[in-house]
Amino acid sequence: MTAIHTTTTDLGQFLTGLIAKPAVAKQVRSNATASSALRTAWASYREWVIGYEQRQGVAPRRFNRAQFGMYLRNAYLDMRIEKRGPREISLEECLHIAGKN
């Protein structure tokens, strides 16, 4: 018969090792994409407002949420296209897209 001798510190360390999860470094959240998209959307929206004033001769009375939303969607789409980079399409793919054989 063998006797196992453990101390309370050994037992505590063992139990702590079972319970405690290893420390994982938190990733810092970056809002660079969102702030860049907002900057682009506001610039496009202001340009549209100035164009509206010139065409109509009257300043728009209030913020057009739908128009700003369109510019924000377009800004995100442009950023995704830039991130993906240029893509080359062969003649066969081009003809397939066009629906011609």
Salt bridges, closest charged atoms under 4 A:
none
